[in-house]
Amino acid sequence: MRKVISIVFGLLFVLFAAFQYNDPDPLVWVPIYLVAAIACFMAFAGVGSPAVYVAIAAGYVVAAIYQWPPRFEGFLFSEIGMRSTNIELAREAGGLAICAVVMVLLALLMRQLQSIRR
């Protein structure tokens, strides 16, 4: 289960990073998604402690809260373009939240792996 989840999300996060090529601030968002991808590949290899994944998740949660728009207007998945800044901020906060949830899941899976190894 750990290997499947980590490889699927690792590849998704690499794809998310690739989609940032035309973003106004790719130097911010590409590393954000690549850190998540690297963490997933580390979990795939069984490397890293659960505390590392929890710390990364906490960073993503703080960033998602900081990124949350002043007025939530939705995510508007039916549109590709940016209709308003609030929608773009919500999408960015949502991406950070996805990263946080996956890191918590990896922390739990790595904790389980460590208990099996003992």
DSSP file (Angstrom, degrees, kcal/mol; ACC not computed):
  #  RESIDUE AA STRUCTURE BP1 BP2  ACC     N-H-->O    O-->H-N    N-H-->O    O-->H-N    TCO  KAPPA ALPHA  PHI   PSI    X-CA   Y-CA   Z-CA
    1    1 A M     >        0   0    0      0, 0.0     4,-2.6     0, 0.0     5,-0.3   0.000 360.0 360.0 360.0 -44.9    0.0    0.0    0.0
    2    2 A R  H  >  +     0   0    0      1,-0.2     4,-2.5     2,-0.2     5,-0.2   0.908 360.0  48.2 -60.1 -42.9    2.8    2.4    0.9
    3    3 A K  H  > S+     0   0    0      2,-0.2     4,-2.2     1,-0.2     5,-0.2   0.904 112.7  47.1 -68.0 -40.9    4.6    1.8   -2.3
    4    4 A V  H  > S+     0   0    0      2,-0.2     4,-2.4     1,-0.2     5,-0.2   0.952 115.6  44.7 -65.1 -49.0    1.6    2.3   -4.5
    5    5 A I  H  X S+     0   0    0     -4,-2.6     4,-2.5     1,-0.2     5,-0.3   0.922 115.0  48.4 -61.9 -44.4    0.4    5.5   -2.8
    6    6 A S  H  X S+     0   0    0     -4,-2.5     4,-2.0    -5,-0.3    -1,-0.2   0.884 114.0  44.7 -68.7 -37.3    3.9    6.9   -2.7
    7    7 A I  H  X S+     0   0    0     -4,-2.2     4,-2.3    -5,-0.2     5,-0.2   0.904 114.3  49.1 -73.9 -39.0    4.7    6.2   -6.4
    8    8 A V  H  X S+     0   0    0     -4,-2.4     4,-2.2    -5,-0.2    -2,-0.2   0.959 118.1  38.9 -63.3 -50.5    1.2    7.5   -7.6
    9    9 A F  H  X S+     0   0    0     -4,-2.5     4,-2.8    -5,-0.2     5,-0.2   0.855 112.6  57.6 -71.3 -32.5    1.4   10.7   -5.6
   10   10 A G  H  X S+     0   0    0     -4,-2.0     4,-1.7    -5,-0.3    -1,-0.2   0.936 110.6  43.1 -59.8 -45.6    5.1   11.1   -6.4
   11   11 A L  H  X S+     0   0    0     -4,-2.3     4,-2.2     2,-0.2    -2,-0.2   0.883 112.8  53.3 -67.7 -38.0    4.4   11.0  -10.1
   12   12 A L  H  X S+     0   0    0     -4,-2.2     4,-2.9     1,-0.2    -2,-0.2   0.917 108.3  49.9 -62.1 -42.4    1.4   13.3   -9.7
   13   13 A F  H  X S+     0   0    0     -4,-2.8     4,-2.2     2,-0.2    -1,-0.2   0.856 108.6  52.0 -67.7 -33.3    3.5   15.9   -7.8
   14   14 A V  H  X S+     0   0    0     -4,-1.7     4,-2.1     2,-0.2    -1,-0.2   0.911 111.3  48.2 -64.2 -41.3    6.1   15.8  -10.6
   15   15 A L  H  X S+     0   0    0     -4,-2.2     4,-2.0     2,-0.2    -2,-0.2   0.915 109.4  52.3 -63.6 -43.2    3.2   16.4  -13.1
   16   16 A F  H  < S+     0   0    0     -4,-2.9     4,-0.5     1,-0.2    -2,-0.2   0.909 109.7  50.0 -58.5 -41.6    1.9   19.3  -10.9
   17   17 A A  H >< S+     0   0    0     -4,-2.2     3,-1.2     1,-0.2    -1,-0.2   0.901 108.7  52.1 -64.0 -40.2    5.4   20.8  -10.9
   18   18 A A  H >< S+     0   0    0     -4,-2.1     3,-1.4     1,-0.3    -1,-0.2   0.852 102.1  60.1 -65.2 -33.8    5.6   20.5  -14.7
   19   19 A F  G >< S+     0   0    0     -4,-2.0     3,-0.7     1,-0.3    -1,-0.3   0.639  90.8  72.0 -68.7 -12.2    2.2   22.3  -15.1
   20   20 A Q  G X   +     0   0    0     -3,-1.2     3,-1.6    -4,-0.5    -1,-0.3   0.440  64.9 100.7 -83.1   1.6    3.8   25.3  -13.4
   21   21 A Y  G <  S+     0   0    0     -3,-1.4    -1,-0.2     1,-0.3    -2,-0.1   0.815  90.2  36.8 -58.9 -30.9    5.9   26.2  -16.4
   22   22 A N  G <  S+     0   0    0     -3,-0.7    -1,-0.3     3,-0.1    -2,-0.1   0.303  91.0 117.2-105.1   9.7    3.5   28.9  -17.5
   23   23 A D  S <  S-     0   0    0     -3,-1.6    -3,-0.0     1,-0.1     6,-0.0  -0.437  75.1-120.8 -72.2 149.5    2.6   30.1  -13.9
   24   24 A P  S    S+     0   0    0      0, 0.0     3,-0.1     0, 0.0    -1,-0.1   0.789 110.3  31.3 -62.6 -25.4    3.5   33.7  -13.1
   25   25 A D    >>  +     0   0    0      1,-0.1     4,-1.6    -5,-0.0     3,-1.4  -0.477  67.0 152.2-131.3  64.8    5.7   32.5  -10.2
   26   26 A P  H 3>  +     0   0    0      0, 0.0     4,-2.5     0, 0.0    -1,-0.1   0.781  69.2  68.6 -66.2 -25.4    7.1   29.0  -11.2
   27   27 A L  H 34 S+     0   0    0      1,-0.2    -2,-0.0     2,-0.2    -7,-0.0   0.682 107.1  40.8 -68.6 -14.9   10.2   29.5   -9.0
   28   28 A V  H <> S+     0   0    0     -3,-1.4     4,-1.1     2,-0.1    -1,-0.2   0.859 121.0  38.5 -90.7 -48.0    7.8   29.3   -6.0
   29   29 A W  H  X S+     0   0    0     -4,-1.6     4,-2.1     2,-0.2     5,-0.2   0.810 106.2  60.7 -83.4 -32.2    5.5   26.5   -7.1
   30   30 A V  H  X S+     0   0    0     -4,-2.5     4,-2.4     1,-0.2     5,-0.2   0.956 108.9  44.1 -62.0 -49.2    7.9   24.1   -8.8
   31   31 A P  H  > S+     0   0    0      0, 0.0     4,-2.5     0, 0.0     5,-0.2   0.878 109.3  58.3 -63.2 -34.3   10.0   23.5   -5.7
   32   32 A I  H  X S+     0   0    0     -4,-1.1     4,-1.3     1,-0.2    -2,-0.2   0.940 113.5  37.5 -58.8 -47.2    6.8   23.2   -3.5
   33   33 A Y  H  X S+     0   0    0     -4,-2.1     4,-2.2     1,-0.2    -1,-0.2   0.825 114.1  55.6 -76.3 -30.9    5.6   20.3   -5.6
   34   34 A L  H  X S+     0   0    0     -4,-2.4     4,-2.8    -5,-0.2    -2,-0.2   0.859 104.1  54.3 -70.5 -33.3    9.1   18.8   -6.2
   35   35 A V  H  X S+     0   0    0     -4,-2.5     4,-2.4     2,-0.2    -1,-0.2   0.928 110.0  47.7 -61.8 -43.6    9.6   18.6   -2.4
   36   36 A A  H  X S+     0   0    0     -4,-1.3     4,-2.1    -5,-0.2    -2,-0.2   0.903 112.2  49.6 -62.9 -40.9    6.4   16.7   -2.1
   37   37 A A  H  X S+     0   0    0     -4,-2.2     4,-2.4     2,-0.2    -2,-0.2   0.928 110.7  48.9 -64.1 -45.0    7.5   14.4   -5.0
   38   38 A I  H  X S+     0   0    0     -4,-2.8     4,-2.3     1,-0.2    -2,-0.2   0.906 110.0  52.0 -61.5 -41.6   10.9   13.7   -3.4
   39   39 A A  H  X S+     0   0    0     -4,-2.4     4,-2.2     1,-0.2    -1,-0.2   0.900 109.4  50.4 -61.8 -40.0    9.2   12.9    0.0
   40   40 A C  H  X S+     0   0    0     -4,-2.1     4,-2.2     2,-0.2    -2,-0.2   0.918 110.6  48.1 -63.6 -43.2    6.9   10.5   -1.8
   41   41 A F  H  X S+     0   0    0     -4,-2.4     4,-1.7     2,-0.2    -1,-0.2   0.833 109.4  54.0 -68.7 -31.0    9.9    8.8   -3.5
   42   42 A M  H  X>S+     0   0    0     -4,-2.3     5,-3.0     2,-0.2     4,-0.6   0.913 109.2  48.2 -64.9 -42.6   11.6    8.6   -0.1
   43   43 A A  H ><5S+     0   0    0     -4,-2.2     3,-0.8     3,-0.2    -2,-0.2   0.882 107.1  56.5 -65.1 -37.4    8.6    6.9    1.3
   44   44 A F  H 3<5S+     0   0    0     -4,-2.2    -1,-0.2     1,-0.3    -2,-0.2   0.901 110.4  44.7 -57.9 -40.8    8.6    4.5   -1.6
   45   45 A A  H 3<5S-     0   0    0     -4,-1.7    -1,-0.3    -5,-0.1    -2,-0.2   0.537 116.9-116.4 -81.4  -6.8   12.2    3.6   -0.7
   46   46 A G  T <<5 +     0   0    0     -3,-0.8     2,-0.4    -4,-0.6    -3,-0.2   0.782  68.5 139.7  77.5  27.0   11.3    3.3    2.9
   47   47 A V      < +     0   0    0     -5,-3.0    -1,-0.3    -6,-0.1    -2,-0.1  -0.825  35.5  39.4-107.5 142.1   13.6    6.2    3.9
   48   48 A G  S    S-     0   0    0     -2,-0.4    -9,-0.0    -3,-0.1     0, 0.0   0.054  76.1 -93.4 103.9 149.2   12.8    8.9    6.5
   49   49 A S    >>  -     0   0    0      1,-0.1     4,-1.3    -2,-0.0     3,-0.9  -0.600  32.4-113.6 -93.7 157.6   11.1    9.0    9.8
   50   50 A P  H 3> S+     0   0    0      0, 0.0     4,-2.3     0, 0.0     5,-0.2   0.841 115.8  63.8 -56.8 -32.5    7.4    9.8   10.3
   51   51 A A  H 3> S+     0   0    0      1,-0.2     4,-2.4     2,-0.2     5,-0.2   0.854  98.3  54.5 -61.8 -34.3    8.5   13.0   12.1
   52   52 A V  H <> S+     0   0    0     -3,-0.9     4,-2.2     2,-0.2    -1,-0.2   0.926 109.9  45.8 -64.3 -44.4   10.0   14.3    8.8
   53   53 A Y  H  X S+     0   0    0     -4,-1.3     4,-2.4     2,-0.2    -2,-0.2   0.866 112.2  51.2 -68.4 -36.0    6.7   13.8    7.0
   54   54 A V  H  X S+     0   0    0     -4,-2.3     4,-2.6     2,-0.2    -1,-0.2   0.905 109.8  50.4 -66.1 -40.9    4.8   15.4    9.8
   55   55 A A  H  X S+     0   0    0     -4,-2.4     4,-1.9     2,-0.2    -2,-0.2   0.910 111.6  47.3 -63.7 -42.2    7.1   18.4    9.7
   56   56 A I  H  X S+     0   0    0     -4,-2.2     4,-2.1     2,-0.2    -2,-0.2   0.920 111.7  51.3 -64.1 -42.7    6.7   18.7    5.9
   57   57 A A  H  X S+     0   0    0     -4,-2.4     4,-2.5     1,-0.2    -2,-0.2   0.908 107.3  53.0 -60.1 -42.4    2.9   18.4    6.3
   58   58 A A  H  X S+     0   0    0     -4,-2.6     4,-2.5     1,-0.2    -1,-0.2   0.898 107.7  51.6 -61.3 -40.3    2.9   21.2    8.9
   59   59 A G  H  X S+     0   0    0     -4,-1.9     4,-2.2     1,-0.2    -1,-0.2   0.903 110.4  48.2 -62.1 -41.1    4.8   23.5    6.5
   60   60 A Y  H  X S+     0   0    0     -4,-2.1     4,-2.5     2,-0.2    -2,-0.2   0.881 110.6  51.4 -67.2 -37.5    2.2   22.8    3.8
   61   61 A V  H  X S+     0   0    0     -4,-2.5     4,-2.4     2,-0.2     5,-0.2   0.937 110.9  47.7 -64.2 -46.1   -0.7   23.5    6.3
   62   62 A V  H  X S+     0   0    0     -4,-2.5     4,-2.4     1,-0.2    -2,-0.2   0.923 113.8  47.8 -60.2 -44.4    0.9   26.8    7.3
   63   63 A A  H  X S+     0   0    0     -4,-2.2     4,-2.2     2,-0.2    -1,-0.2   0.886 110.3  51.8 -64.8 -38.9    1.4   27.7    3.7
   64   64 A A  H  X S+     0   0    0     -4,-2.5     4,-1.1     2,-0.2    -1,-0.2   0.906 110.9  47.6 -64.9 -41.5   -2.1   26.7    2.7
   65   65 A I  H >< S+     0   0    0     -4,-2.4     3,-0.5     1,-0.2    -2,-0.2   0.926 113.6  47.8 -64.3 -43.7   -3.6   28.9    5.5
   66   66 A Y  H 3< S+     0   0    0     -4,-2.4    -2,-0.2     1,-0.2    -1,-0.2   0.862 113.7  48.0 -62.6 -36.5   -1.4   31.8    4.5
   67   67 A Q  H 3< S+     0   0    0     -4,-2.2    26,-0.3    -5,-0.2    -1,-0.2   0.625  81.3 120.5 -81.8 -14.9   -2.4   31.3    0.8
   68   68 A W  S << S-     0   0    0     -4,-1.1    22,-0.1    -3,-0.5    21,-0.0  -0.236  70.7-109.7 -56.7 137.0   -6.1   31.1    1.5
   69   69 A P        -     0   0    0      0, 0.0     3,-0.2     0, 0.0    -1,-0.1  -0.276  13.8-123.7 -70.1 153.2   -8.0   33.9   -0.4
   70   70 A P  S    S+     0   0    0      0, 0.0     2,-0.4     0, 0.0    -2,-0.1   0.846 105.9  25.9 -63.0 -32.5   -9.6   36.8    1.5
   71   71 A R  S    S-     0   0    0      0, 0.0     2,-0.4     0, 0.0     0, 0.0  -0.960  86.3-135.2-134.6 116.0  -12.9   35.9   -0.2
   72   72 A F        +     0   0    0     -2,-0.4    15,-0.1    -3,-0.2     3,-0.1  -0.574  29.9 166.9 -75.7 122.2  -13.5   32.3   -1.3
   73   73 A E        -     0   0    0      1,-0.5    -1,-0.1    -2,-0.4     2,-0.1   0.210  52.3-103.1-115.9  10.5  -15.1   32.2   -4.7
   74   74 A G        -     0   0    0      1,-0.1    -1,-0.5    12,-0.1    16,-0.2  -0.392  29.1 -87.0  96.9-177.1  -14.5   28.5   -5.4
   75   75 A F        -     0   0    0     -2,-0.1    -1,-0.1    15,-0.1     4,-0.1   0.649  42.5-152.2-105.2 -23.6  -12.1   26.6   -7.5
   76   76 A L    >   +     0   0    0      1,-0.1     3,-1.4    -3,-0.1     7,-0.1   0.945  17.9 179.6  45.8  66.7  -14.0   26.6  -10.8
   77   77 A F  T 3  S+     0   0    0      1,-0.3    -1,-0.1     3,-0.0    -3,-0.0   0.677  72.8  70.6 -68.7 -16.7  -12.5   23.4  -12.2
   78   78 A S  T 3  S+     0   0    0      2,-0.0     2,-0.4     0, 0.0    -1,-0.3   0.669  94.7  63.4 -75.3 -14.3  -14.6   23.9  -15.3
   79   79 A E    <   -     0   0    0     -3,-1.4     4,-0.1     1,-0.1     0, 0.0  -0.891  61.4-164.3-112.3 141.7  -12.5   26.8  -16.4
   80   80 A I  S    S+     0   0    0     -2,-0.4    -1,-0.1     2,-0.1    -2,-0.0   0.868  71.0  68.5 -87.0 -42.0   -8.8   26.6  -17.2
   81   81 A G  S    S-     0   0    0      1,-0.1     2,-0.7     2,-0.0    -2,-0.1  -0.095  93.0 -97.9 -74.9 174.8   -8.0   30.3  -17.0
   82   82 A M        +     0   0    0      1,-0.2     3,-0.1     5,-0.0    -1,-0.1  -0.851  33.6 178.7 -98.5 113.7   -8.0   32.5  -13.9
   83   83 A R  S    S+     0   0    0     -2,-0.7     2,-0.3     1,-0.3    -1,-0.2   0.827  71.2   0.2 -82.4 -33.2  -11.2   34.5  -13.6
   84   84 A S     >  -     0   0    0      1,-0.1     4,-1.8   -11,-0.0    -1,-0.3  -0.981  67.7-113.9-150.4 161.7  -10.1   36.2  -10.3
   85   85 A T  H  > S+     0   0    0     -2,-0.3     4,-2.7     1,-0.2     5,-0.2   0.863 114.9  59.1 -63.5 -36.2   -7.2   36.3   -8.0
   86   86 A N  H  > S+     0   0    0      1,-0.2     4,-2.1     2,-0.2    -1,-0.2   0.881 104.9  49.0 -62.6 -38.1   -9.4   34.7   -5.2
   87   87 A I  H  > S+     0   0    0      2,-0.2     4,-2.3     1,-0.2    -1,-0.2   0.912 111.7  49.1 -67.5 -42.1   -9.9   31.6   -7.4
   88   88 A E  H  X S+     0   0    0     -4,-1.8     4,-2.3     2,-0.2    -2,-0.2   0.913 111.5  49.2 -63.5 -42.4   -6.2   31.4   -8.1
   89   89 A L  H  X S+     0   0    0     -4,-2.7     4,-2.7     1,-0.2    -1,-0.2   0.887 110.4  51.2 -64.2 -38.4   -5.4   31.7   -4.4
   90   90 A A  H  X S+     0   0    0     -4,-2.1     4,-2.4   -16,-0.2    -2,-0.2   0.902 109.9  49.7 -65.1 -40.5   -8.0   29.0   -3.6
   91   91 A R  H  X S+     0   0    0     -4,-2.3     4,-2.2     2,-0.2    -2,-0.2   0.915 112.2  47.6 -63.5 -42.6   -6.4   26.7   -6.2
   92   92 A E  H  X S+     0   0    0     -4,-2.3     4,-2.0     2,-0.2    -2,-0.2   0.919 112.6  48.2 -65.5 -43.0   -3.0   27.3   -4.8
   93   93 A A  H  X S+     0   0    0     -4,-2.7     4,-2.3   -26,-0.3    -1,-0.2   0.882 110.3  53.5 -63.7 -37.3   -4.2   26.7   -1.2
   94   94 A G  H  X S+     0   0    0     -4,-2.4     4,-2.3     2,-0.2    -2,-0.2   0.899 107.1  50.7 -63.8 -40.7   -5.9   23.5   -2.4
   95   95 A G  H  X S+     0   0    0     -4,-2.2     4,-2.0     2,-0.2    -2,-0.2   0.897 110.9  48.7 -63.0 -40.5   -2.7   22.2   -3.9
   96   96 A L  H  X S+     0   0    0     -4,-2.0     4,-2.3     2,-0.2    -2,-0.2   0.883 109.8  52.4 -65.9 -38.1   -0.9   22.9   -0.7
   97   97 A A  H  X S+     0   0    0     -4,-2.3     4,-2.6     2,-0.2    -2,-0.2   0.892 107.0  52.3 -65.4 -39.2   -3.6   21.1    1.2
   98   98 A I  H  X S+     0   0    0     -4,-2.3     4,-2.3     1,-0.2    -1,-0.2   0.931 109.5  49.9 -61.0 -44.8   -3.3   18.1   -1.1
   99   99 A C  H  X S+     0   0    0     -4,-2.0     4,-2.2     1,-0.2    -2,-0.2   0.917 111.0  49.8 -59.0 -43.5    0.4   18.0   -0.3
  100  100 A A  H  X S+     0   0    0     -4,-2.3     4,-2.2     2,-0.2    -2,-0.2   0.921 110.1  49.1 -63.3 -45.1   -0.3   18.2    3.4
  101  101 A V  H  X S+     0   0    0     -4,-2.6     4,-2.3     1,-0.2    -1,-0.2   0.914 111.8  48.9 -62.2 -42.9   -2.8   15.4    3.4
  102  102 A V  H  X S+     0   0    0     -4,-2.3     4,-2.6     1,-0.2    -1,-0.2   0.891 109.6  52.4 -65.2 -38.8   -0.4   13.1    1.4
  103  103 A M  H  X S+     0   0    0     -4,-2.2     4,-2.3     2,-0.2    -1,-0.2   0.894 109.5  49.0 -65.8 -38.4    2.4   13.9    3.8
  104  104 A V  H  X S+     0   0    0     -4,-2.2     4,-2.2     2,-0.2    -2,-0.2   0.922 111.4  50.1 -64.7 -43.1    0.3   12.9    6.8
  105  105 A L  H  X S+     0   0    0     -4,-2.3     4,-2.3     1,-0.2    -2,-0.2   0.914 111.1  48.6 -60.3 -43.2   -0.7    9.7    5.0
  106  106 A L  H  X S+     0   0    0     -4,-2.6     4,-2.8     2,-0.2     5,-0.2   0.877 107.9  55.0 -65.3 -37.2    3.0    9.0    4.3
  107  107 A A  H  X S+     0   0    0     -4,-2.3     4,-2.1     2,-0.2    -1,-0.2   0.923 110.1  46.5 -61.1 -43.0    3.8    9.7    8.0
  108  108 A L  H  X S+     0   0    0     -4,-2.2     4,-2.1     2,-0.2    -2,-0.2   0.913 113.9  47.6 -65.2 -42.5    1.2    7.1    9.1
  109  109 A L  H  X S+     0   0    0     -4,-2.3     4,-2.2     1,-0.2    -2,-0.2   0.879 112.2  49.1 -67.0 -37.6    2.5    4.6    6.5
  110  110 A M  H  X S+     0   0    0     -4,-2.8     4,-2.5     2,-0.2    -1,-0.2   0.861 109.0  53.2 -70.7 -34.3    6.1    5.1    7.5
  111  111 A R  H  X S+     0   0    0     -4,-2.1     4,-2.1    -5,-0.2    -2,-0.2   0.921 109.6  48.7 -62.8 -42.8    5.2    4.7   11.2
  112  112 A Q  H  X S+     0   0    0     -4,-2.1     4,-1.7     1,-0.2    -2,-0.2   0.911 110.8  50.8 -62.6 -42.2    3.5    1.4   10.3
  113  113 A L  H  X S+     0   0    0     -4,-2.2     4,-2.1     1,-0.2    -2,-0.2   0.908 109.0  51.0 -62.3 -42.4    6.6    0.4    8.4
  114  114 A Q  H  X S+     0   0    0     -4,-2.5     4,-1.1     1,-0.2    -1,-0.2   0.889 108.5  51.3 -63.8 -38.4    8.9    1.2   11.3
  115  115 A S  H  < S+     0   0    0     -4,-2.1    -1,-0.2     1,-0.2    -2,-0.2   0.833 110.1  50.1 -68.9 -30.0    6.7   -0.8   13.7
  116  116 A I  H  < S+     0   0    0     -4,-1.7    -2,-0.2     1,-0.2    -1,-0.2   0.887 107.6  53.7 -71.4 -39.3    7.0   -3.8   11.3
  117  117 A R  H  <        0   0    0     -4,-2.1    -1,-0.2     1,-0.3    -2,-0.2   0.736 360.0 360.0 -67.9 -23.2   10.8   -3.5   11.1
  118  118 A R     <        0   0    0     -4,-1.1    -1,-0.3    -5,-0.2    -2,-0.2   0.486 360.0 360.0 -79.3 360.0   11.1   -3.6   14.9
